[in-house]
Amino acid sequence: TAQFSSNFSTGSNLNPTVPLNGWILANGKSIQPFQDDTFLIQMGVVLDLDPGTLGNNSYRPCGFANPLIPRSGEGLFNVALLDLNNDLRAERRDTTCDDLAQIIHEKRILSQSYEPDGSLRINYRISIQNEGGKATQYTLADRPAFDDDLVFLSAQYSINGASPNSLTNNPGPAGWLLAQGRSISGLGRDSFDLSLHLQINLGDNSPGNRIFEDCRQDALGNYLSGFGLFNETQLDFTGDLVPDQRDTVCSAFDYYDLALKKTNVNINPVKKGDRVVFRITVYNQGNQTARNIKVHDYLPKGYKFYPALNPLWIAYNDSTLEYLIPSISARDSANFDLILKATGFLQDKRYNLNQAEIISFLGNDQRPYPDIDSWPDSLRYN
């Protein structure tokens, strides 16, 4: 928008598309000796550097070519022309120039890696850029709103590669305040690196509902707070404590959670020499595919193993059997049977308890990972 007023008129709107020779504010205006005329010009402008818009999408501040002499095409360069003899040529001219500030920011995930104990280290970078030529100030907050089963172990941030600053492990609903009233020069940049160390807790003492829910989006594709590793930055550059810009990222917490259930298929009592069929089900309750899952079955004296009846089982030692499951997808399960024969020791309760457990598995990258609520091993009776 553009409009002007003067000491001799109430003013009027000007064409927002500036004519080649500028706006004519007065034509043939008389002025008395020692009289002053004042013109007030008001313009509403937007700095638009988005691709595909008018201009070259690059801001040139005042004095870009020559710091002592601002020129046309720089900043808010403006020139007033005064024609004193109506020959359509300016006998007097005066110029002024000022700059605009325009801050944008972007948040992205730099890295996401897992420790041997299954905890996650995730690193973010928040980039602040003043695309305009005028220095200004901004306030920046980071608001993590993760699934409620995730627990902060540590948090820290640094600005422009400086020494890190520790953050509380309880950011609260408002998040962490990373900068308040921070100055940034024209065309300046700031980088905030945020490092978080997290663990998932789906046990009885979990702070959440013991169900990890991955990232979700609304109909417009915006990530929803409270799911996955939802994280939002809030940038205020007008000083009113209300976010002017937000940027969100979301990722998953990869975890492995296997469970085993063993049942006796036989309905009727058995005697020496009868077959006893045990059905084992392994559940993948995590959100990642588990691979090379090894199950051990501990064989008491009340049962005898016959390889011909169990071609996929191998004798790990004289009292331990092993079964290998190539993979189980997330939220899926696998069933398999173990067929044994009863011996004369079966009537002794000390020798009829048949136990099985998961002793190991690999993750998607073929490395061992911990189970979030147990630790697979080959220790009998634990």
PEZI-V968284 format. One record per backbone hydrogen bond with DSSP energy under -1.0 kcal/mol. CO is the residue of the C=O (numbers start at 0). NH is the residue of the N-H. E is the energy in kcal/mol with one decimal. If there is no record, write none. Layout:
BEGIN
co->{CO;CO}
nh->{NH;NH}
e->{E;E}
END
This chain:
BEGIN
co->{0;1;2;3;4;8;11;18;31;37;39;41;49;59;60;65;70;73;77;79;81;81;91;93;95;97;99;99;101;103;105;107;110;112;114;118;119;120;121;122;122;123;124;125;126;127;128;131;135;137;138;139;139;140;141;142;144;146;148;150;153;154;155;156;157;158;164;171;175;178;181;183;184;187;189;190;191;192;193;194;195;196;196;197;198;202;212;215;217;221;223;227;229;230;231;232;233;234;234;235;244;246;248;250;254;255;256;258;260;262;270;273;275;276;277;278;279;280;281;282;283;289;290;292;293;293;294;295;296;299;301;303;305;309;313;318;319;319;320;321;322;324;325;327;328;331;333;335;337;339;340;341;342;344;347;350;354;356;359;361;362;366;378}
nh->{43;13;41;11;39;5;3;21;34;6;4;2;52;74;63;68;73;76;95;93;90;91;81;79;77;75;132;133;130;128;126;124;122;120;117;114;197;112;195;109;110;193;107;191;105;189;103;186;183;181;235;177;178;233;175;231;225;149;200;198;196;166;194;164;192;161;156;174;141;139;137;135;187;129;127;159;125;157;123;155;121;152;153;119;150;205;227;223;220;217;226;146;144;248;142;246;140;243;244;138;234;232;230;228;286;371;284;282;280;278;273;341;339;264;337;262;335;260;333;258;330;327;361;324;358;359;322;356;320;302;342;340;308;312;321;298;315;316;296;313;294;292;291;289;331;283;281;279;277;275;303;272;345;347;350;301;297;295;293;290;365;362;381}
e->{-2.6;-3.3;-3.1;-1.9;-3.4;-1.6;-2.4;-1.7;-2.1;-1.3;-2.0;-2.4;-1.5;-3.3;-1.4;-1.5;-1.5;-2.0;-2.4;-1.9;-2.1;-1.9;-3.0;-3.0;-2.7;-3.1;-1.4;-1.6;-3.2;-2.6;-2.9;-2.5;-2.5;-3.1;-2.4;-2.8;-3.1;-2.5;-2.7;-3.0;-1.3;-2.1;-1.9;-2.7;-1.9;-2.4;-2.5;-2.2;-2.7;-2.5;-2.8;-2.0;-1.8;-2.8;-3.0;-2.0;-2.2;-1.8;-2.7;-2.1;-2.4;-2.8;-2.9;-3.4;-2.4;-1.8;-2.3;-1.0;-2.7;-2.3;-1.8;-2.3;-2.2;-2.8;-3.1;-3.4;-3.0;-1.9;-3.2;-2.1;-2.3;-3.5;-1.4;-2.8;-3.3;-1.8;-3.3;-2.6;-1.9;-2.3;-1.0;-2.4;-2.3;-2.3;-4.0;-1.6;-2.3;-2.9;-1.9;-2.5;-2.8;-2.8;-2.3;-2.5;-1.4;-2.2;-3.2;-3.2;-3.0;-2.8;-2.5;-2.7;-2.9;-3.0;-2.7;-2.6;-2.0;-2.7;-2.0;-2.1;-1.5;-2.4;-3.4;-2.9;-2.7;-1.1;-2.4;-2.3;-2.8;-1.6;-2.1;-1.9;-1.3;-1.6;-2.7;-2.6;-1.7;-1.8;-2.3;-2.2;-2.8;-2.4;-2.5;-2.2;-1.8;-2.9;-2.5;-3.1;-2.7;-3.3;-2.2;-2.7;-1.6;-1.9;-2.4;-1.6;-3.0;-2.8;-2.6;-3.0;-1.9;-3.0;-1.2}
END
